[in-house]
Amino acid sequence: MRIAGALPVEASMGGPPRGPVVLAVGREPGANGDAERLRLPGRLRSVHLFDAFAMANLRLCSATAAGTTRSLGTPTMSRNCLPHLTATIEILQPTLCVVQGVEVHRVLTDVMRDRRRLGSHLERARIAGVDTLVAGFTHPSAMRLVDHWGRLNPAPYLWETVVPTLREAYQLHLTR
């Protein structure tokens, strides 16, 4: 499975929790680092999941409130950067796009064709000529605690929404 998406906060900072992205390759999140090693066809040795994973942001620029990390991104910024994201998808040809952020998903729908809803957070679509599964979630660091899933701890959104959706995406990939 070729995955394009973003990493949970701790994983992107090199922290110990094993993020839910391992679900996209049929593994379980948790403390077992072996779950992050993949055997790929044509490779003698296993590779780390993050060496077989791409992260692409919608906006290539950023704007934040002074002294904070709060985004001040605008619809114009998103619209201007969308062609770069679609080019990235065309080049990488992911079988799964993990979309983190309600606004990002809304903007991405402008270039999604032949959409077919498979679940409340999963759909099949064609983006830039690439047939892919699209899993749309809130951002892991969502300000509303009910939507926050950047930590593996007791995060209901992670365990009740993200985990089952990524499991479903993996099963669909296996049966295609």
C-alpha positions in Angstrom: 0.0 0.0 0.0 1.4 3.4 -0.9 0.4 6.0 1.7 0.4 9.7 1.6 -0.6 11.6 4.7 0.8 13.3 7.8 2.1 11.8 11.0 0.7 12.1 14.5 2.4 14.8 16.5 4.6 12.4 18.6 5.6 10.3 15.7 6.7 13.3 13.7 8.8 14.5 16.6 10.4 11.0 17.1 8.5 10.2 20.3 7.8 6.7 21.5 4.1 6.1 20.7 3.6 4.1 17.6 1.0 6.0 15.6 -2.1 4.8 13.9 -0.5 5.0 10.5 0.7 1.4 11.2 -2.9 0.3 10.7 -2.7 1.2 7.0 -0.3 -1.7 6.6 -2.2 -4.1 8.8 -0.4 -3.6 12.0 -1.6 -2.4 15.5 -0.6 0.8 17.1 1.3 0.5 20.4 4.7 0.3 21.9 6.0 -2.5 19.7 8.6 -1.0 17.3 8.6 -4.2 15.2 5.2 -3.2 13.9 6.9 -0.3 12.1 9.2 -2.6 10.0 7.9 -3.8 6.6 9.0 -6.5 4.3 8.8 -5.2 0.8 9.0 -7.2 -2.4 12.5 -7.2 -3.9 14.2 -6.1 -0.6 16.4 -8.4 1.4 15.9 -6.4 4.6 12.9 -4.9 6.1 12.4 -1.1 5.9 11.0 1.3 8.5 7.4 2.3 7.7 8.3 6.0 7.6 10.8 5.2 4.8 7.8 3.9 2.8 5.5 6.8 3.7 5.1 10.3 2.2 3.9 13.4 4.0 2.5 16.2 1.9 0.9 19.4 3.1 -1.8 21.3 1.3 -0.2 24.6 2.0 3.4 25.0 1.1 3.5 28.4 2.9 2.4 29.2 6.4 1.0 32.1 8.4 0.6 32.0 12.2 -0.6 34.3 14.8 2.4 36.1 16.4 4.0 34.1 19.2 1.8 31.0 18.6 1.5 28.0 16.3 -2.2 28.8 15.5 -2.6 28.8 11.8 -3.9 31.8 10.0 -4.1 30.0 6.6 -6.6 31.4 4.2 -8.8 29.9 1.5 -6.6 31.8 -1.1 -3.5 30.1 0.2 -5.1 26.7 0.0 -6.5 27.3 -3.5 -3.1 28.5 -4.7 -1.2 25.5 -3.3 -3.8 22.8 -4.4 -2.1 22.3 -7.8 1.1 21.4 -6.0 -0.6 18.8 -3.8 -2.4 17.3 -6.8 1.0 17.1 -8.7 2.5 15.3 -5.6 -0.4 12.8 -5.6 0.1 12.3 -9.4 3.8 11.5 -8.9 3.5 9.3 -5.7 0.3 7.5 -6.8 -0.8 6.6 -3.3 -3.3 3.9 -2.7 -4.4 5.7 0.5 -4.4 9.4 1.3 -4.8 10.2 5.0 -6.3 13.7 5.0 -5.8 15.4 8.3 -8.0 18.5 8.8 -11.6 19.3 7.9 -10.5 22.3 5.8 -7.9 20.3 4.0 -10.5 17.7 3.1 -13.0 20.3 1.9 -10.4 21.9 -0.4 -9.2 18.5 -1.7 -12.8 17.6 -2.7 -12.5 20.2 -5.4 -10.1 17.9 -7.3 -11.7 14.6 -6.3 -13.6 12.8 -9.2 -15.6 9.6 -9.3 -16.2 9.8 -5.5 -17.8 6.8 -3.8 -18.5 7.0 -0.1 -17.4 3.8 1.7 -17.9 4.9 5.3 -18.3 8.0 7.4 -14.6 8.8 7.0 -13.6 6.8 4.0 -14.2 7.1 0.3 -12.7 6.0 -3.0 -11.9 8.8 -5.4 -9.8 9.7 -8.4 -7.3 12.6 -7.8 -5.0 13.8 -10.6 -5.7 10.6 -12.5 -4.9 8.4 -9.5 -7.5 6.0 -8.0 -7.0 6.1 -4.3 -8.8 5.6 -1.0 -9.2 8.9 1.0 -9.5 8.8 4.8 -10.6 12.2 6.1 -10.1 13.1 9.7 -9.8 16.1 11.9 -6.2 17.3 12.5 -4.4 15.3 15.2 -3.9 18.5 17.2 -7.6 19.6 16.8 -8.4 22.2 19.5 -11.6 20.5 20.5 -10.6 17.6 22.8 -13.2 15.3 21.4 -11.6 15.6 18.0 -7.9 15.4 19.2 -6.1 12.2 18.3 -2.4 13.2 18.3 -1.7 11.0 21.3 -2.3 7.3 21.6 -3.6 7.7 25.2 -7.3 7.8 25.9 -8.3 9.6 22.7 -11.8 8.5 21.8 -11.6 10.0 18.3 -8.4 8.0 17.6 -9.9 4.6 18.8 -13.5 5.1 17.7 -12.9 6.9 14.3 -9.3 6.8 13.0 -8.4 3.2 14.0 -11.6 1.5 12.5 -11.3 3.7 9.3 -7.7 2.8 8.7 -8.4 -0.9 9.4 -11.2 -0.7 6.8 -8.9 0.9 4.3 -6.3 -1.8 4.7 -8.9 -4.5 4.3 -10.2 -2.8 1.1 -6.7 -2.7 -0.2 -6.2 -6.4 0.4 -9.4 -7.3 -1.5 -9.0 -5.1 -4.5 
